[in-house]
Amino acid sequence: MVYKKSIETRRKILSVTKELVLEKGWNNISVRDIAELAGVKNPLLYYYFRNKQGIADHIFGSLILKTLDYAEKEVPFKDDGMLSHFLYVSLYYRILLEDELYQKLYMESTHPFDSPVENVDDYDLNYMVTKQFDGILKAYNMNLDSTALKAYTISAFSVATSIFRNIIAGNLDLSYKDAMFFISRFWIMSVGIDEKIFEEKMNKAIEMALQVDLESFVSDDD
């Protein structure tokens, strides 16, 4: 009973945070605002989340894990690592472009990729993507040392962040498809993977991502 109430309280905090973000924007709400609307005291909120940013981290982390799970279900990574990775990335960035809540959080809060944690856990997203990069390279008989691999992860994220935040802000007139090709091409091609393979996988991933009903997909991401 206590465990069930704990889950419900956590979900309530997440739910009201989303409501407030849509209503006022991330930068215009406080922990007190969230706690009051959720009907809890500030100390209890900190029991579930380390701070305000921790709530955003959880919302983003849950979405990313969900897109990763979806990609794994549709295309197991062991069967086609590149297509599976591209499907995850394509679906994730489509959501950022089309869903108001995640768009606001993406533009105003600190994205989990910006602050990698020291220990590997569900929210060490840099670790997840680095592992995927490594798996893709190994599938094509290519290897990078750990430092170079980490640099690829950081640079891929930095490029994607700059491109999509500028698209959302209206500073860059680039289509979703062109943006996906832009952010993925530089690291795939630079390690020597054939361009025809890259284009085939990316086109297929985008096609699959566009078939997803986003409204139902994001409706239960707590």
N, C-alpha and C positions, 0 to 999 in steps of 0.2 A: 504493500500500500504506500509506504514511504517512497519507495523507488519510483512508483508510478507517478506520484505527486511531483517528484523531482524532475522527471521527464517532462511533465506538463508545464511546470514552471519555466523550464529552459525553453520549451517551444513557445511559450507565451512571450518571453523576452525577445526571442528572434522575430516572432510575428509582429509585435508592436514596433520593433526597430524598423522593419520593412515598411510598415505603415507610415512611420514618421519620416523616413527617408523620402518616400514618394511625395509626402505632403510638404516637407520643409527643406529637404536636401540633407546630406550627411553632415556638412559643416555647421548647420544651424540647429543641431540637436545635441543634447548633453546626456550624460549618464543619468542625471536626475530626471530628465524628460522621459527617458526609456523606463526607468524604475517606476515612476509615478503611473504611467499608462499601463504598465504590466501589473501594477498592484503589489509591488514588492519594495522592500527597503534597499537602499544602496549597498549595504554590506552583503546582503543576500545575492544581489546581482554579481558582485565580485567573487562570490563563491563559484559561480558558473563560468564567468569570463574575467580574465585578468584586468581588463580595462575596456574602454569604448572600442578601441581598435581591435581588441580581441573578438568582439562581436562581428565586426566586418570580416576579420580573418576567417571566422567560422562560416559565415555566409558564403564567402568566396571559396573557401576550402571545400565545403559541401558540394558546391556547384562543380568544381573541378573534379572532385572524386566521382561525382555522378556522370560527368561527361567521359571520364576515363573508363568507368564501369560500362557505360553504354558502348563505347568503342570496342572494349574487350569482348562484350557479348556479341556484337555484330561481326567483328573481325578479330579473333584471338591474336594477340601479339606474337605468339609463337608461330602462327601460320603466315602472317604478313605484317611484320613490325612497322614498316613504313606506312602502309595503308591504315593500320590501326592508329598510329600516332597522328597521321594527318586528319583522320576522322575526328579524333578527340579535339585537336586544335581547331579544326574548321567549325565544329559544333560550338565550342566554347566562344570563339570570336563572333560567330553569328549571333549568339545570345547577347553578347556585349553591345553589338550594333543595334539589335532590335528590341531588347527588353529594357524598359525605362528604369526599373529598380537597379539592375546590375550596371547599367550605363552610368547612373548617378554615383553609385559606389565606386566604380572604376575610375571616374574622373576626379572624385573628391577625397576618397580614402587612400590609405597606403595599401597597395596590393600585396598579398602574401609573398609574392616573388621578390618584392623589394627588401624583405627582411628575413633571409633564410635562417632557420633555427640551427642550433649546434647539433642536436640529436635527431636521428632519423625517426620521424613519426608521421602520422597521417597528413600533417600540414607542412612537411618539408618538401615543398613542391619542386624546388631546385633539384633535390635528390631524385625525385620521380622522373623528371624530364631528362636529367643526365643519364639515368639508367636506361631510358628509352633510346636516347641518342646512341649510347654504347651498344645496345642490342641491334639497332639498325645497321650500324657500321660493321659489326661482327657478321651480320647476315650477308654482307657484301665483301667479306674477307678484308676488312679494313680495321685498323686499330689506332687509337690515339692514347697517349699517356694521360694520366688522371688530371694533370694541370691543363692540358690542351682541351680535354673534354669539358672540364669545368668552364673554361673560357668560352667554349661554344655555347654552353647553356646560358651563361650570362649575356653574351652578345645576342643570341637569338631572342631572349626575353626583352632586352633593351630595344632592339629594332622593332619588335612587335608592339611594345608599349608606345613607342614614339609614333609609329604609323597609325595605330588604332585610336589613340587619344587625339591625334590631329584630325583624323577623319570625323570623329564624334564632335569635336570642337568646330568643325566646318572649315578648318584650315587646309584640308587636303581633299581634293576631288578625285577619290580613287574608289572603284567599285569593290564590293566584298571579295569577288573572285580574284581581281587583280591584286588586292591587298594580301590575300592568302598566298598567292604565288610569290609575291615580293618578299614576304617575311620568311618563307621556307626555302626559296631557291638558293639564297646566298650560302647557307651552310651545307646543304645537300650537294650542290655543285662543287663547292670548294674542296670537298674531300674526294672528289673524283667519281661520284655516282653518275651514271649515264643520264643525260637530260631527258631522253625519251621515257625512261623508267620513272623519273621524277614526275614528269607531266602526266603520265598515265595514272599514277597513284593519286596525285593531287586532284585531278579532274574527277576521279571516282569518289574521293573523300568528300569533295564539295557537293557533288551530286547527292550523296547519301545524307550529308548534313542538312541539305535543303529539303529533304523529305520528312524531317522530324517536325512534329507538331510542338512548337516551342511553348505554347500556352500550357499544355498538359505536362510537358517535360519539366518546366520550372515550378509547377504548382505545389510539388511536395518534396522540395529539396532541403528540408530541415534535417 
